[in-house]
Amino acid sequence: MSFGGALHEVGRVIAAPELPELPLARLPHFSYWTTLMNYAPFKALLPIPIFAALAPAMYWFFHKTWRDIDRETAASRAHTAEETDYRPAACFVIVAIVLTLQEYYGGRGFYDQHIQPAIEELNWGPVGRARLAKYDELWGYAWWSFSRFAGYVLFPLPLWKLLFPKDSLLDMGLRFRGFISHAWIYGLFLLIVVPPMLLVAREPDFGGYYPFYKLSSRSYVDWLGWELMYFVQFFALELFFRGFMLAALRRTLGSAAIFAMALPYCMIHYGKPYLEAHGAVVAGIALGSLAMRTRSIYGGFLVHVTVAFVMDFLALSHRSALPSVLFPP
């Protein structure tokens, strides 16, 4: 689950208490809030006041970071005024290619049509085919996780080193120094997010939504295998958006790189709940600002995986579905 997803779930729980019914909503089981949320104009415009409420706090917390980044960028550009920086153009083209490839070739549909038949054609034997069928859904998630890692890491980073050999890949958020000195900020993030997650876990439909891999309760191999794949794609996602993109755009765009990164980060959440996609904007700006400040992606990665693991654990625990055997029967 993403950080933006956690914000969506928290909002859903806060809205859960029953309120008096509207006279115009003549459905006996609809609360006041439910009726409003099903009213399309209200739901469509709801993010606007939320953003307006969050903007002053975001500005107060990050404006010094944005100002320092812009000063650093201005000083850097003053020394290279006669040079054209092709990094933003290369970055945006790479991002467009990666996201397009993942949309068309990185999902379950492509796996079902092309990867799974190719695997089945191999001479597995009866036992091998039975094991393949047993883990079919997990294999699908393995392809999804691999496609994310390949698109976010294996393709753009070597290509970037080829295009700009003087750039260090470690400067793309892979250094530990900044994370260690600012670890308290990410601890604060978790203190804000985790307590509402405990409230979310009490919702009746919560246990049926997480984990995304529905056979996680079958065995520890299923559950931990899924979590490992989940964590790998979170690391790749953070490296791509908060590492690669920000490092590529920093010296030319300054703090505007954060908002440029938040645009495609929001768009990869299309297809998820409406408010979660908007929550990705807030999460992208917040985590991007912290990554620019610390020059490290590890904090954002830890926030993501902590939220994801706790949500999955609580969902399994509340429906008494934690695995009890190492391997599936």
N, C-alpha and C positions, 0 to 999 in steps of 0.2 A: 504494500500500500504506500502511495506517495504522501509527502507532507501535505500537499494540497488536498489529497483524499481524506487525511485526518481532519483537516479544517472542515471539510464538507460533513463528515460524520458527526463532529462536535456540534455543528449548526443544526443538524437533523435531530440530535438528542435534546438540545436546548428547546427546540420547537415542539417536543413531544407532548408536554402536558395538555390535557383536554381543556379547551376554552369554550365559552358559550357559543352556540351555533348561530350563524347568520340567518335572519328570516328568509332571505332569498335562496339559501341552500337548503332545500327541503329534503335533504337526505339525512336520516336520523343518526347515522354513525359518523358524520363529518363534523370535525371541530372547526372553530373559527379559523384557526391557522391552516388547517388542511384545505379548507375552501379557498382561502387566499392563495395558497401555494399551487392550487390547481387552476387558478385564474391566470391565464397566460401573460397578460400585460404586467401583472404584479410580479410574477416570477421572473420575467425577462428583465425588469428594471431593478429588481432587488439588489444586484451587485453594486449598483451606483451608490446608494447611501452607505453600503458596507465599505466600499473603497474610500468614500469621503470621510468616514469615521476613522479608518486606518491610516490615511495619508499623513495627518499631523504626527502620529506616533512614529511612522516610518521615517519621516523627515527628521524628527528630533533625534532618532537613534542613529541615522546613517548620514546626515548631511555633512558632518565633518569628514567622514570617509570619502564621500563623493568629491568634496572640495579638494582634499589632499591628492586624490587620484587625478583630478583635472589639472592641478598645479604641476604634478609630475609629468603629465602628458604634454602640457604647454612647454615645459623646460626641455623635454626630449625633442619636440618638434622644432624648437628654436635652433637646435644644433644640427638638424637635418632638413632645413627649410627647402633646400634645392632638390631633395630626393623625393621620389614618389613611392609611397608605401603601398605595395600590392597585397599586403596581408589581408585587409578586409575583403577585397574582391575574391581572393582565393578561399578565404574562410566561408563566405556566404555561398559560393558555388559548391564547395565540399559539403556543407550542411544540407543544401538542397538535394544533392545527389544521394547522400546517406539516408535522409528521411524518406525520399521517394523509393529507394531500394527496399527499405524496411517495410514500407506500407504495402508494397506489392509482393515481396518475396520473404518477409520475415514473420508471417503470421501462420495460424493454424491451417488456414485454407490451402496455402502453398504446400505445407507439410503433408496434408492429407492427399493432395493431388499428385505430388512429385516425389517427396522424400520417403514417405511411408511405402509406396509401391516399390521404390528402388530397394529399400531395405528388405522387403518381403521376398524379392526375387533372389536374394542371396541364399545359398544352400545352408539354411540354419538347421535343418532336421526337425523332427517332431517336437523335441524338447525345446529347441531354440525358438521355434515358432510360438510355442505356448508361452514362453517367457516374454517374447516380444509383445504378444497380445496382452499379457498381464500388465505390462508397463507402458501400454500404448499411449495413454494420456500423458504420462511423465516424459516419454520420448518427444511428444509434441511440445511440451514446455522446454525441453532441452534444446530443441531447434529454435524456439523463440528466444531463449537466453543466449544461445550462441550467436544468433543473427544480430542481437543487440550488441554483444561484445565485439563482434567482427565489424559492425558498422560504426560503432562509437570509438573503437580503439584500434583494431588491427588495420583498418583502411585509412583513417585520416592521419594518424600520428606518423607512420613511415612516409606517407606522401608529403606531409608537411616538412619532415626532415630533408626530403629530397628537394623540395622547392626552396626551403630556407635553411640551408645547412648550418648557419651560424646560430640558429635558435636552439636553446636547450629544452628538451622535452620535460626535464625536471621542473622547469619554470611554469609548466602547465598544471600547477597545483599539487605536484607530487612531492614537495618538500615537507618535512615534518616540523621544522622549526616554527613556522607561523601557527600551526595547529596547536602545538603544545602550549604556547604562550597565550592563546586565546581560547583554550578549551572550556573555560568557565562560561563563555557566551553560548556554546552549544549545550552545555549543561542546563543553562537557563531556558533554552528552547524546549528541552525535554521536560523540564518542570512545568512548563506552560501546557504542553500537549498531552503528557501521559495521564494526569489526573482526569481530564474529561474522557479519555479513552476508557477508563474504568467505568464511567457512567454509560458510555456507548455500549459496553459489553452486556449491559442489562436489557438492551432492546430485544424484543422477541425475534426479529428477523436477522439479528446480528450473526448468530451462529450459523445460519444458512448461507451467508455471503462470503465469509472467510473460512479457511484459506481458499484462494482461487483454485488450487489443485484439490479437487473434491475427495481424492483417495488418501489424503494426508493421514487420516486416522487409521489406515489399514496396517501400517507398520512404521517403525522408526526409519527404515530405509526410504519409504515413501515421503515421510514428513521432512526429514533432514535433507534428503535429496532435493526436494522442492525448495526448501529454504536456501540451500546453497545456490541453486540456479537463480532464485529471486535476488540474493545478495550480489551475485556476479553482475546481473543486469543493472542493479542500483549503482555499483561502483563504476561500471562503464558509462552510465547516464551522467553521473556527477563529473567524471573525467571529461566527457564530451562537452557538456553545457557549461559547467562552472570552471573547468580547466582549460580545454582546448579553445573554446570560443572566446572566453574572456582574455586569455593570454594573446590570442591572435588579434583582438580588436583593441586591447588596452592602450597601446602606444599611439593609436590614431584617434580613437573615439573617446578615450577617457572614461568617465563614469557612464556615458551614454552606452557603452558596451554592455552594461548590466541590463538595460531596457531592451537593447537589440537582441540579447540572448533570451530574455523572457518571452519574446514573441513566438519563436518556434517551440520553446518549452511549453507554452500554453497550448499550442496547436497539436502537440502529440497527445494531449489529453482529450481531444475531440473523440466523441463516442462514449466517454464516461459521463457520469451525471453532470448536469449543467453547472451547478454550483462548484463542483470539484474542478472543472475546467477553469473557472474564474479563480478558485483558490490557488491554482498553479501559478497565476500571475503574481499573487502576493508571495508565495513560496519562492518563485524564481527570483524576484527582486531581493527578498530578504537573504536567501542563501547565496545569491550572486554577490550581494554587497559584502557579506561576510567572507566569501571566498576571495574577493578583490582585496579586502582588508588584510586577511591573513596569508594570502597567496597559497592557500591549501584547500584541497577538496575533502580532506578526511573528516572534518566535522560534519559537513552536510551528508556525507556517506553514512556516518554513524547515526545521525538523526533519522535518516531514511530507514536503515535496517532495523534500528531499535523499534520504531513505530510499526514497521511491517511484522517483525517477529512477535511483538507483544499482542498485536491485533490477532494474529493467527493463533497464538497460544491461548488467549482468552476465549476465542471462538470455540476451539476444540474443548477447552476445559469446561465451559459453561454448558455444553451439551454432552458432557461426560464422554468425549470421543478421543481423548489423548491415546496415542498408540500404546499397546501393551506387549507387542512382540517385535523382535528385531527385523524379521523378514515376513513378507505377506504369506499367508497359507497357500 
